[in-house]
Amino acid sequence: MPLKEVLLIALAASLAGVVFGYFLRWIVSLGKKGSVELEIKQLLLDAKEEAKKITEEASKKAEEALKQSHIEVKEKEEKLKKTEDRLIKKEELLDKRQIDIDKEVEEIKNKVAEIKKIKEKVDAMEVERQTALLRVAGMTEGTAKEELLAAVEKKCEEDIMIRMQKLETMGQERLEKKAQDILATSIQRLSSSVAADALSTVVSIPSDDLKGKIIGKEGRNIKAFERATGIEVIVDDTPGSIIISSFDPVRRQVARVALENLILDGRIQPAKIEKEVEKAHEEINKIIKEKGNQAAYEAGVFNLDPRVVSILGRLHFRTSYGQNVLQHSIEMAHIAGMIAEELGANVSVAKAGALLHDIGKAVDHEVQGTHVEIGRRILQKFGVSEEVVKAMQAHHGEYPYETVESIIVQTADAISGSRPGARRDTVENYLKRLQDLEAIANSFKGIDKAYALQAGREIRVFVRPEEITDLDAKKLARDIALRIENELKYPGEIKVNIIRETRSIEFAR
């Protein structure tokens, strides 16, 4: 076969193969296009079914919510109707009482008018009798009056004595009744609520994921926080909150402020914790000053030395038998002012004496002496007037009552402290036991700080490592435990935990 024919045959075969391949590819593409369209249609059908189901479920939920809202509206309407009925009944009862009171007032007016008429008749008869006696006896008016009085006095001497004793008794009863009215009026005019301080503070957190960061790796962060603040952090399953527990309200507030700042910052680590705790101490000092100014303004006591106001603000974090001392002092100032106004005494002195009566309690853990004696020294040092000092110093009977205002302050103290629910003796005893527990630990040498935790079941003591060795720490734990056993009464057992920490600090420059 010639070469030319062979080449033509090969070329024809190649063209036929290309045409056949293109035809096959066209057929395959048509098949794929059909399957894709089928899949799209199937997806559309599935989507419509799903949309239909969602719409039906939404309709059912909407109907249930509508039914529930109708029920709630009906219940609220019934409650409002009952309230309205009660108010109508009260108004009717008040109207009836007002009518009765008006009738009684009218009857009293009529009786007073009748008594006046009878008195006028009696006076006229007495004049007539005296005139008749003078005419019969032929005496002058002065002589007849003297003889008549002498005869009456001699005859009625015993009756006069009995009458005088009766008048004296009635006078004493009237004075007591007047005093009771003044006290009752003062109490009624000041009806402030009594709220006892709790032993724990709740800090809200935006997310429960933060609990892990607060605890830290192997509890590193939470231990550093408790060591720096002296409180106990309780992280439980309660959503969105962490509990800070301590018997010392100042520590709780410092810990709360520091923890809230750490949460806002987001960086929680031991070094950052110590800085935030220091900043929290500064913020609490500002709060103390603000509370002192607010208390003085609310009580109406002005022109006090700023240092006295700052010491007064510390009482915001002090309690006495479960009663907040600063709130108790403000309440006393109002009561004392009312009583002084009723009795005509010096209102400003009575208010100032009542507000400052417990100022010694703000520093009684730092200065020796009773809180009354400490308070006297503070007021005298900062130039408070002698009248105010005399008014405050006698509220516990340690000093004599030299002025009326001192009696008023003592009375206001008794009223404020004895109101139902104002104080709780068991809480105060519990707090005193915790304070005594820390005082025993701090009395030993080499102690940096000591904190009572776990409701008094543990005392955590931090020692200075340069003064206390590891061997000394074991002996110290035993000595503290023995002192606690001998001096305190407590249920169960108390764990004495001695912590000795050594730090090495260098700066890279």
Number of C-alpha atoms within 10 A of each C-alpha: 5 6 8 9 10 11 11 11 12 12 12 11 12 12 12 11 12 11 11 12 12 11 11 11 11 11 11 11 10 10 11 11 10 10 11 11 11 12 11 11 12 12 12 12 12 12 12 12 12 12 12 12 12 12 12 12 12 12 12 12 12 12 12 12 12 12 12 12 12 12 12 12 12 12 12 12 12 12 12 12 12 12 12 12 12 12 12 12 12 12 12 12 12 12 12 11 12 12 12 12 12 11 12 12 12 12 12 12 12 11 12 12 12 12 12 11 11 12 12 12 11 12 11 11 12 12 10 11 12 15 12 12 14 16 12 9 9 10 12 10 13 10 10 16 14 11 11 14 11 12 12 11 13 11 11 12 12 11 11 13 11 12 12 12 12 12 12 12 12 12 12 12 12 12 12 12 12 12 15 12 12 18 19 12 15 20 19 11 11 13 9 10 8 17 13 17 17 12 15 19 18 14 15 16 17 11 10 15 10 15 17 13 18 24 19 17 11 8 12 14 21 25 16 18 27 17 19 18 24 23 23 23 20 14 16 10 10 9 12 15 18 22 17 22 23 27 24 20 19 17 19 24 21 23 29 22 18 23 24 16 18 19 16 11 10 12 14 22 19 17 12 14 23 17 13 23 22 14 15 23 19 13 15 17 15 13 16 21 20 14 21 23 20 14 23 22 12 14 20 16 19 13 8 15 12 13 13 20 23 20 20 28 26 23 25 21 19 19 22 20 20 22 23 20 23 26 20 23 27 23 25 32 32 24 29 33 27 25 24 22 15 15 15 10 17 14 20 20 26 32 33 31 30 35 30 28 28 23 28 24 23 23 17 16 12 8 12 10 12 12 20 23 15 19 24 22 13 19 21 13 10 13 11 17 12 12 17 25 22 22 28 32 27 22 25 14 12 11 15 13 18 13 14 16 31 28 21 28 32 23 18 30 22 14 18 22 17 11 11 9 13 18 21 14 11 11 20 16 13 16 21 14 17 22 17 16 23 20 15 16 26 19 10 13 12 16 19 13 16 22 27 28 21 15 16 22 15 17 23 20 25 21 23 16 17 10 10 16 13 12 8 11 20 13 13 22 17 14 15 21 19 11 13 18 13 8 11 11 9 13 7 6 11 19 15 20 18 21 16 17 10 7 5 4 4 5 4 3 3
